[in-house]
């Protein structure tokens, strides 16, 4: 029997089913109202922040 927690991504609003292997499972199981951001949105945020920190290329 696998334990699954259903949660919603704060950024995109999609519903996700988080199983025991997911790193955020313990936090979500203890408190279902914890903020959850899916992997796709997490990578998007990381990419945008890295691009902002780069020096602009000279023209």
mmCIF file of the N, C-alpha and C atoms, coordinates in Angstrom:
data_MODEL
# 
_entry.id   MODEL 
# 
loop_
_atom_site.group_PDB 
_atom_site.id 
_atom_site.type_symbol 
_atom_site.label_atom_id 
_atom_site.label_alt_id 
_atom_site.label_comp_id 
_atom_site.label_asym_id 
_atom_site.label_entity_id 
_atom_site.label_seq_id 
_atom_site.pdbx_PDB_ins_code 
_atom_site.Cartn_x 
_atom_site.Cartn_y 
_atom_site.Cartn_z 
_atom_site.occupancy 
_atom_site.B_iso_or_equiv 
_atom_site.pdbx_formal_charge 
_atom_site.auth_seq_id 
_atom_site.auth_comp_id 
_atom_site.auth_asym_id 
_atom_site.auth_atom_id 
_atom_site.pdbx_PDB_model_num 
ATOM 1   N N  . UNK A 1 1  ? 0.844  -1.178 0.000   1.00 0.00 ? 1  UNK A N  1 
ATOM 2   C CA . UNK A 1 1  ? 0.000  0.000  0.000   1.00 0.00 ? 1  UNK A CA 1 
ATOM 3   C C  . UNK A 1 1  ? 0.892  1.245  0.000   1.00 0.00 ? 1  UNK A C  1 
ATOM 4   N N  . UNK A 1 2  ? 0.764  2.055  -1.028  1.00 0.00 ? 2  UNK A N  1 
ATOM 5   C CA . UNK A 1 2  ? 1.587  3.267  -1.090  1.00 0.00 ? 2  UNK A CA 1 
ATOM 6   C C  . UNK A 1 2  ? 0.784  4.460  -0.585  1.00 0.00 ? 2  UNK A C  1 
ATOM 7   N N  . UNK A 1 3  ? 1.451  5.290  0.169   1.00 0.00 ? 3  UNK A N  1 
ATOM 8   C CA . UNK A 1 3  ? 0.827  6.480  0.731   1.00 0.00 ? 3  UNK A CA 1 
ATOM 9   C C  . UNK A 1 3  ? 1.072  7.635  -0.233  1.00 0.00 ? 3  UNK A C  1 
ATOM 10  N N  . UNK A 1 4  ? -0.010 8.346  -0.601  1.00 0.00 ? 4  UNK A N  1 
ATOM 11  C CA . UNK A 1 4  ? 0.086  9.461  -1.535  1.00 0.00 ? 4  UNK A CA 1 
ATOM 12  C C  . UNK A 1 4  ? -0.633 10.657 -0.927  1.00 0.00 ? 4  UNK A C  1 
ATOM 13  N N  . UNK A 1 5  ? 0.009  11.822 -1.037  1.00 0.00 ? 5  UNK A N  1 
ATOM 14  C CA . UNK A 1 5  ? -0.594 13.068 -0.587  1.00 0.00 ? 5  UNK A CA 1 
ATOM 15  C C  . UNK A 1 5  ? -0.889 13.905 -1.827  1.00 0.00 ? 5  UNK A C  1 
ATOM 16  N N  . UNK A 1 6  ? -2.125 14.393 -1.948  1.00 0.00 ? 6  UNK A N  1 
ATOM 17  C CA . UNK A 1 6  ? -2.479 15.242 -3.089  1.00 0.00 ? 6  UNK A CA 1 
ATOM 18  C C  . UNK A 1 6  ? -2.337 16.695 -2.672  1.00 0.00 ? 6  UNK A C  1 
ATOM 19  N N  . UNK A 1 7  ? -1.641 17.470 -3.486  1.00 0.00 ? 7  UNK A N  1 
ATOM 20  C CA . UNK A 1 7  ? -1.391 18.873 -3.185  1.00 0.00 ? 7  UNK A CA 1 
ATOM 21  C C  . UNK A 1 7  ? -1.447 19.683 -4.470  1.00 0.00 ? 7  UNK A C  1 
ATOM 22  N N  . UNK A 1 8  ? -1.446 20.995 -4.327  1.00 0.00 ? 8  UNK A N  1 
ATOM 23  C CA . UNK A 1 8  ? -1.530 21.896 -5.465  1.00 0.00 ? 8  UNK A CA 1 
ATOM 24  C C  . UNK A 1 8  ? -0.309 22.814 -5.475  1.00 0.00 ? 8  UNK A C  1 
ATOM 25  N N  . UNK A 1 9  ? 0.254  23.037 -6.674  1.00 0.00 ? 9  UNK A N  1 
ATOM 26  C CA . UNK A 1 9  ? 1.415  23.911 -6.821  1.00 0.00 ? 9  UNK A CA 1 
ATOM 27  C C  . UNK A 1 9  ? 0.986  25.360 -6.603  1.00 0.00 ? 9  UNK A C  1 
ATOM 28  N N  . UNK A 1 10 ? 1.776  26.098 -5.847  1.00 0.00 ? 10 UNK A N  1 
ATOM 29  C CA . UNK A 1 10 ? 1.457  27.489 -5.555  1.00 0.00 ? 10 UNK A CA 1 
ATOM 30  C C  . UNK A 1 10 ? 1.615  28.381 -6.788  1.00 0.00 ? 10 UNK A C  1 
ATOM 31  N N  . UNK A 1 11 ? 2.518  28.037 -7.703  1.00 0.00 ? 11 UNK A N  1 
ATOM 32  C CA . UNK A 1 11 ? 2.800  28.879 -8.859  1.00 0.00 ? 11 UNK A CA 1 
ATOM 33  C C  . UNK A 1 11 ? 1.840  28.621 -10.031 1.00 0.00 ? 11 UNK A C  1 
ATOM 34  N N  . UNK A 1 12 ? 1.714  27.367 -10.458 1.00 0.00 ? 12 UNK A N  1 
ATOM 35  C CA . UNK A 1 12 ? 0.924  27.074 -11.652 1.00 0.00 ? 12 UNK A CA 1 
ATOM 36  C C  . UNK A 1 12 ? -0.485 26.586 -11.337 1.00 0.00 ? 12 UNK A C  1 
ATOM 37  N N  . UNK A 1 13 ? -0.729 26.118 -10.114 1.00 0.00 ? 13 UNK A N  1 
ATOM 38  C CA . UNK A 1 13 ? -2.064 25.692 -9.715  1.00 0.00 ? 13 UNK A CA 1 
ATOM 39  C C  . UNK A 1 13 ? -2.417 24.261 -10.076 1.00 0.00 ? 13 UNK A C  1 
ATOM 40  N N  . UNK A 1 14 ? -1.503 23.505 -10.677 1.00 0.00 ? 14 UNK A N  1 
ATOM 41  C CA . UNK A 1 14 ? -1.783 22.118 -11.028 1.00 0.00 ? 14 UNK A CA 1 
ATOM 42  C C  . UNK A 1 14 ? -1.791 21.247 -9.777  1.00 0.00 ? 14 UNK A C  1 
ATOM 43  N N  . UNK A 1 15 ? -2.625 20.208 -9.814  1.00 0.00 ? 15 UNK A N  1 
ATOM 44  C CA . UNK A 1 15 ? -2.667 19.256 -8.709  1.00 0.00 ? 15 UNK A CA 1 
ATOM 45  C C  . UNK A 1 15 ? -1.620 18.182 -8.940  1.00 0.00 ? 15 UNK A C  1 
ATOM 46  N N  . UNK A 1 16 ? -0.929 17.807 -7.869  1.00 0.00 ? 16 UNK A N  1 
ATOM 47  C CA . UNK A 1 16 ? 0.094  16.777 -7.926  1.00 0.00 ? 16 UNK A CA 1 
ATOM 48  C C  . UNK A 1 16 ? -0.146 15.762 -6.830  1.00 0.00 ? 16 UNK A C  1 
ATOM 49  N N  . UNK A 1 17 ? 0.197  14.512 -7.122  1.00 0.00 ? 17 UNK A N  1 
ATOM 50  C CA . UNK A 1 17 ? 0.154  13.458 -6.128  1.00 0.00 ? 17 UNK A CA 1 
ATOM 51  C C  . UNK A 1 17 ? 1.590  13.158 -5.733  1.00 0.00 ? 17 UNK A C  1 
ATOM 52  N N  . UNK A 1 18 ? 1.911  13.423 -4.479  1.00 0.00 ? 18 UNK A N  1 
ATOM 53  C CA . UNK A 1 18 ? 3.268  13.264 -3.973  1.00 0.00 ? 18 UNK A CA 1 
ATOM 54  C C  . UNK A 1 18 ? 3.337  11.937 -3.222  1.00 0.00 ? 18 UNK A C  1 
ATOM 55  N N  . UNK A 1 19 ? 4.293  11.085 -3.629  1.00 0.00 ? 19 UNK A N  1 
ATOM 56  C CA . UNK A 1 19 ? 4.447  9.801  -2.957  1.00 0.00 ? 19 UNK A CA 1 
ATOM 57  C C  . UNK A 1 19 ? 5.628  9.830  -1.990  1.00 0.00 ? 19 UNK A C  1 
ATOM 58  N N  . UNK A 1 20 ? 5.924  8.687  -1.385  1.00 0.00 ? 20 UNK A N  1 
ATOM 59  C CA . UNK A 1 20 ? 6.947  8.616  -0.338  1.00 0.00 ? 20 UNK A CA 1 
ATOM 60  C C  . UNK A 1 20 ? 8.343  8.988  -0.814  1.00 0.00 ? 20 UNK A C  1 
ATOM 61  N N  . UNK A 1 21 ? 8.650  8.811  -2.093  1.00 0.00 ? 21 UNK A N  1 
ATOM 62  C CA . UNK A 1 21 ? 9.996  9.090  -2.595  1.00 0.00 ? 21 UNK A CA 1 
ATOM 63  C C  . UNK A 1 21 ? 10.268 10.579 -2.774  1.00 0.00 ? 21 UNK A C  1 
ATOM 64  N N  . UNK A 1 22 ? 9.243  11.397 -2.819  1.00 0.00 ? 22 UNK A N  1 
ATOM 65  C CA . UNK A 1 22 ? 9.425  12.842 -3.037  1.00 0.00 ? 22 UNK A CA 1 
ATOM 66  C C  . UNK A 1 22 ? 10.044 13.483 -1.796  1.00 0.00 ? 22 UNK A C  1 
ATOM 67  N N  . UNK A 1 23 ? 11.003 14.425 -1.986  1.00 0.00 ? 23 UNK A N  1 
ATOM 68  C CA . UNK A 1 23 ? 11.676 15.054 -0.833  1.00 0.00 ? 23 UNK A CA 1 
ATOM 69  C C  . UNK A 1 23 ? 10.730 15.849 0.079   1.00 0.00 ? 23 UNK A C  1 
ATOM 70  N N  . UNK A 1 24 ? 9.643  16.380 -0.445  1.00 0.00 ? 24 UNK A N  1 
ATOM 71  C CA . UNK A 1 24 ? 8.713  17.189 0.363   1.00 0.00 ? 24 UNK A CA 1 
ATOM 72  C C  . UNK A 1 24 ? 7.610  16.370 1.014   1.00 0.00 ? 24 UNK A C  1 
ATOM 73  N N  . UNK A 1 25 ? 7.658  15.051 0.889   1.00 0.00 ? 25 UNK A N  1 
ATOM 74  C CA . UNK A 1 25 ? 6.572  14.219 1.385   1.00 0.00 ? 25 UNK A CA 1 
ATOM 75  C C  . UNK A 1 25 ? 6.351  14.358 2.889   1.00 0.00 ? 25 UNK A C  1 
ATOM 76  N N  . UNK A 1 26 ? 7.419  14.335 3.663   1.00 0.00 ? 26 UNK A N  1 
ATOM 77  C CA . UNK A 1 26 ? 7.282  14.398 5.124   1.00 0.00 ? 26 UNK A CA 1 
ATOM 78  C C  . UNK A 1 26 ? 6.662  15.709 5.572   1.00 0.00 ? 26 UNK A C  1 
ATOM 79  N N  . UNK A 1 27 ? 7.060  16.829 4.930   1.00 0.00 ? 27 UNK A N  1 
ATOM 80  C CA . UNK A 1 27 ? 6.479  18.131 5.286   1.00 0.00 ? 27 UNK A CA 1 
ATOM 81  C C  . UNK A 1 27 ? 4.998  18.164 4.952   1.00 0.00 ? 27 UNK A C  1 
ATOM 82  N N  . UNK A 1 28 ? 4.630  17.649 3.765   1.00 0.00 ? 28 UNK A N  1 
ATOM 83  C CA . UNK A 1 28 ? 3.233  17.670 3.343   1.00 0.00 ? 28 UNK A CA 1 
ATOM 84  C C  . UNK A 1 28 ? 2.368  16.728 4.167   1.00 0.00 ? 28 UNK A C  1 
ATOM 85  N N  . UNK A 1 29 ? 2.939  15.612 4.569   1.00 0.00 ? 29 UNK A N  1 
ATOM 86  C CA . UNK A 1 29 ? 2.178  14.663 5.377   1.00 0.00 ? 29 UNK A CA 1 
ATOM 87  C C  . UNK A 1 29 ? 1.896  15.241 6.768   1.00 0.00 ? 29 UNK A C  1 
ATOM 88  N N  . UNK A 1 30 ? 2.869  15.935 7.341   1.00 0.00 ? 30 UNK A N  1 
ATOM 89  C CA . UNK A 1 30 ? 2.702  16.513 8.669   1.00 0.00 ? 30 UNK A CA 1 
ATOM 90  C C  . UNK A 1 30 ? 1.738  17.689 8.646   1.00 0.00 ? 30 UNK A C  1 
ATOM 91  N N  . UNK A 1 31 ? 1.831  18.530 7.601   1.00 0.00 ? 31 UNK A N  1 
ATOM 92  C CA . UNK A 1 31 ? 0.984  19.717 7.505   1.00 0.00 ? 31 UNK A CA 1 
ATOM 93  C C  . UNK A 1 31 ? 0.593  19.918 6.036   1.00 0.00 ? 31 UNK A C  1 
ATOM 94  N N  . UNK A 1 32 ? -0.625 19.512 5.628   1.00 0.00 ? 32 UNK A N  1 
ATOM 95  C CA . UNK A 1 32 ? -1.025 19.605 4.214   1.00 0.00 ? 32 UNK A CA 1 
ATOM 96  C C  . UNK A 1 32 ? -1.126 21.037 3.676   1.00 0.00 ? 32 UNK A C  1 
ATOM 97  N N  . UNK A 1 33 ? -1.148 22.041 4.533   1.00 0.00 ? 33 UNK A N  1 
ATOM 98  C CA . UNK A 1 33 ? -1.263 23.422 4.052   1.00 0.00 ? 33 UNK A CA 1 
ATOM 99  C C  . UNK A 1 33 ? 0.099  24.078 3.807   1.00 0.00 ? 33 UNK A C  1 
ATOM 100 N N  . UNK A 1 34 ? 1.189  23.277 3.853   1.00 0.00 ? 34 UNK A N  1 
ATOM 101 C CA . UNK A 1 34 ? 2.530  23.787 3.578   1.00 0.00 ? 34 UNK A CA 1 
ATOM 102 C C  . UNK A 1 34 ? 2.620  24.197 2.111   1.00 0.00 ? 34 UNK A C  1 
ATOM 103 N N  . UNK A 1 35 ? 3.364  25.264 1.832   1.00 0.00 ? 35 UNK A N  1 
ATOM 104 C CA . UNK A 1 35 ? 3.548  25.724 0.472   1.00 0.00 ? 35 UNK A CA 1 
ATOM 105 C C  . UNK A 1 35 ? 4.298  24.682 -0.340  1.00 0.00 ? 35 UNK A C  1 
ATOM 106 N N  . UNK A 1 36 ? 3.750  24.350 -1.522  1.00 0.00 ? 36 UNK A N  1 
ATOM 107 C CA . UNK A 1 36 ? 4.375  23.368 -2.408  1.00 0.00 ? 36 UNK A CA 1 
ATOM 108 C C  . UNK A 1 36 ? 4.590  24.006 -3.769  1.00 0.00 ? 36 UNK A C  1 
ATOM 109 N N  . UNK A 1 37 ? 5.793  23.875 -4.308  1.00 0.00 ? 37 UNK A N  1 
ATOM 110 C CA . UNK A 1 37 ? 6.107  24.346 -5.657  1.00 0.00 ? 37 UNK A CA 1 
ATOM 111 C C  . UNK A 1 37 ? 6.617  23.144 -6.439  1.00 0.00 ? 37 UNK A C  1 
ATOM 112 N N  . UNK A 1 38 ? 5.995  22.858 -7.577  1.00 0.00 ? 38 UNK A N  1 
ATOM 113 C CA . UNK A 1 38 ? 6.361  21.678 -8.365  1.00 0.00 ? 38 UNK A CA 1 
ATOM 114 C C  . UNK A 1 38 ? 7.747  21.847 -8.978  1.00 0.00 ? 38 UNK A C  1 
ATOM 115 N N  . UNK A 1 39 ? 8.285  20.745 -9.492  1.00 0.00 ? 39 UNK A N  1 
ATOM 116 C CA . UNK A 1 39 ? 9.636  20.750 -10.054 1.00 0.00 ? 39 UNK A CA 1 
ATOM 117 C C  . UNK A 1 39 ? 9.746  21.672 -11.264 1.00 0.00 ? 39 UNK A C  1 
ATOM 118 N N  . UNK A 1 40 ? 8.738  21.688 -12.116 1.00 0.00 ? 40 UNK A N  1 
ATOM 119 C CA . UNK A 1 40 ? 8.778  22.532 -13.319 1.00 0.00 ? 40 UNK A CA 1 
ATOM 120 C C  . UNK A 1 40 ? 8.864  24.005 -12.936 1.00 0.00 ? 40 UNK A C  1 
ATOM 121 N N  . UNK A 1 41 ? 8.020  24.447 -12.016 1.00 0.00 ? 41 UNK A N  1 
ATOM 122 C CA . UNK A 1 41 ? 8.051  25.849 -11.571 1.00 0.00 ? 41 UNK A CA 1 
ATOM 123 C C  . UNK A 1 41 ? 9.346  26.152 -10.822 1.00 0.00 ? 41 UNK A C  1 
ATOM 124 N N  . UNK A 1 42 ? 9.833  25.195 -10.056 1.00 0.00 ? 42 UNK A N  1 
ATOM 125 C CA . UNK A 1 42 ? 11.082 25.373 -9.330  1.00 0.00 ? 42 UNK A CA 1 
ATOM 126 C C  . UNK A 1 42 ? 12.240 25.615 -10.303 1.00 0.00 ? 42 UNK A C  1 
ATOM 127 N N  . UNK A 1 43 ? 12.320 24.822 -11.373 1.00 0.00 ? 43 UNK A N  1 
ATOM 128 C CA . UNK A 1 43 ? 13.377 25.004 -12.374 1.00 0.00 ? 43 UNK A CA 1 
ATOM 129 C C  . UNK A 1 43 ? 13.212 26.338 -13.104 1.00 0.00 ? 43 UNK A C  1 
ATOM 130 N N  . UNK A 1 44 ? 11.965 26.724 -13.387 1.00 0.00 ? 44 UNK A N  1 
ATOM 131 C CA . UNK A 1 44 ? 11.710 27.989 -14.074 1.00 0.00 ? 44 UNK A CA 1 
ATOM 132 C C  . UNK A 1 44 ? 12.178 29.170 -13.220 1.00 0.00 ? 44 UNK A C  1 
ATOM 133 N N  . UNK A 1 45 ? 11.872 29.146 -11.940 1.00 0.00 ? 45 UNK A N  1 
ATOM 134 C CA . UNK A 1 45 ? 12.285 30.216 -11.028 1.00 0.00 ? 45 UNK A CA 1 
ATOM 135 C C  . UNK A 1 45 ? 13.806 30.274 -10.926 1.00 0.00 ? 45 UNK A C  1 
ATOM 136 N N  . UNK A 1 46 ? 14.438 29.113 -10.812 1.00 0.00 ? 46 UNK A N  1 
ATOM 137 C CA . UNK A 1 46 ? 15.897 29.062 -10.721 1.00 0.00 ? 46 UNK A CA 1 
ATOM 138 C C  . UNK A 1 46 ? 16.538 29.626 -11.992 1.00 0.00 ? 46 UNK A C  1 
ATOM 139 N N  . UNK A 1 47 ? 16.025 29.253 -13.153 1.00 0.00 ? 47 UNK A N  1 
ATOM 140 C CA . UNK A 1 47 ? 16.576 29.739 -14.424 1.00 0.00 ? 47 UNK A CA 1 
ATOM 141 C C  . UNK A 1 47 ? 16.427 31.256 -14.544 1.00 0.00 ? 47 UNK A C  1 
ATOM 142 N N  . UNK A 1 48 ? 15.249 31.783 -14.216 1.00 0.00 ? 48 UNK A N  1 
ATOM 143 C CA . UNK A 1 48 ? 15.023 33.227 -14.301 1.00 0.00 ? 48 UNK A CA 1 
ATOM 144 C C  . UNK A 1 48 ? 15.933 33.999 -13.351 1.00 0.00 ? 48 UNK A C  1 
ATOM 145 N N  . UNK A 1 49 ? 16.135 33.479 -12.158 1.00 0.00 ? 49 UNK A N  1 
ATOM 146 C CA . UNK A 1 49 ? 16.987 34.192 -11.199 1.00 0.00 ? 49 UNK A CA 1 
ATOM 147 C C  . UNK A 1 49 ? 18.454 34.142 -11.640 1.00 0.00 ? 49 UNK A C  1 
ATOM 148 N N  . UNK A 1 50 ? 18.899 33.031 -12.217 1.00 0.00 ? 50 UNK A N  1 
ATOM 149 C CA . UNK A 1 50 ? 20.270 32.954 -12.706 1.00 0.00 ? 50 UNK A CA 1 
ATOM 150 C C  . UNK A 1 50 ? 20.485 33.894 -13.884 1.00 0.00 ? 50 UNK A C  1 
ATOM 151 N N  . UNK A 1 51 ? 19.496 34.009 -14.757 1.00 0.00 ? 51 UNK A N  1 
ATOM 152 C CA . UNK A 1 51 ? 19.607 34.920 -15.904 1.00 0.00 ? 51 UNK A CA 1 
ATOM 153 C C  . UNK A 1 51 ? 19.659 36.380 -15.453 1.00 0.00 ? 51 UNK A C  1 
ATOM 154 N N  . UNK A 1 52 ? 18.922 36.714 -14.415 1.00 0.00 ? 52 UNK A N  1 
ATOM 155 C CA . UNK A 1 52 ? 18.913 38.091 -13.888 1.00 0.00 ? 52 UNK A CA 1 
ATOM 156 C C  . UNK A 1 52 ? 20.257 38.465 -13.294 1.00 0.00 ? 52 UNK A C  1 
ATOM 157 N N  . UNK A 1 53 ? 20.962 37.495 -12.704 1.00 0.00 ? 53 UNK A N  1 
ATOM 158 C CA . UNK A 1 53 ? 22.221 37.774 -12.037 1.00 0.00 ? 53 UNK A CA 1 
ATOM 159 C C  . UNK A 1 53 ? 23.402 37.868 -12.987 1.00 0.00 ? 53 UNK A C  1 
ATOM 160 N N  . UNK A 1 54 ? 23.221 37.432 -14.222 1.00 0.00 ? 54 UNK A N  1 
ATOM 161 C CA . UNK A 1 54 ? 24.314 37.492 -15.193 1.00 0.00 ? 54 UNK A CA 1 
ATOM 162 C C  . UNK A 1 54 ? 24.592 38.938 -15.597 1.00 0.00 ? 54 UNK A C  1 
ATOM 163 N N  . UNK A 1 55 ? 25.844 39.203 -15.930 1.00 0.00 ? 55 UNK A N  1 
ATOM 164 C CA . UNK A 1 55 ? 26.222 40.533 -16.416 1.00 0.00 ? 55 UNK A CA 1 
ATOM 165 C C  . UNK A 1 55 ? 25.654 40.727 -17.825 1.00 0.00 ? 55 UNK A C  1 
ATOM 166 N N  . UNK A 1 56 ? 25.121 41.890 -18.130 1.00 0.00 ? 56 UNK A N  1 
ATOM 167 C CA . UNK A 1 56 ? 24.632 42.105 -19.499 1.00 0.00 ? 56 UNK A CA 1 
ATOM 168 C C  . UNK A 1 56 ? 25.798 42.130 -20.483 1.00 0.00 ? 56 UNK A C  1 
ATOM 169 N N  . UNK A 1 57 ? 25.549 41.573 -21.650 1.00 0.00 ? 57 UNK A N  1 
ATOM 170 C CA . UNK A 1 57 ? 26.611 41.526 -22.658 1.00 0.00 ? 57 UNK A CA 1 
ATOM 171 C C  . UNK A 1 57 ? 26.759 42.908 -23.291 1.00 0.00 ? 57 UNK A C  1 
ATOM 172 N N  . UNK A 1 58 ? 28.000 43.333 -23.519 1.00 0.00 ? 58 UNK A N  1 
ATOM 173 C CA . UNK A 1 58 ? 28.196 44.649 -24.145 1.00 0.00 ? 58 UNK A CA 1 
ATOM 174 C C  . UNK A 1 58 ? 27.773 44.611 -25.610 1.00 0.00 ? 58 UNK A C  1 
ATOM 175 N N  . UNK A 1 59 ? 27.284 45.699 -26.061 1.00 0.00 ? 59 UNK A N  1 
ATOM 176 C CA . UNK A 1 59 ? 26.823 45.780 -27.446 1.00 0.00 ? 59 UNK A CA 1 
ATOM 177 C C  . UNK A 1 59 ? 27.940 46.093 -28.381 1.00 0.00 ? 59 UNK A C  1 
# 
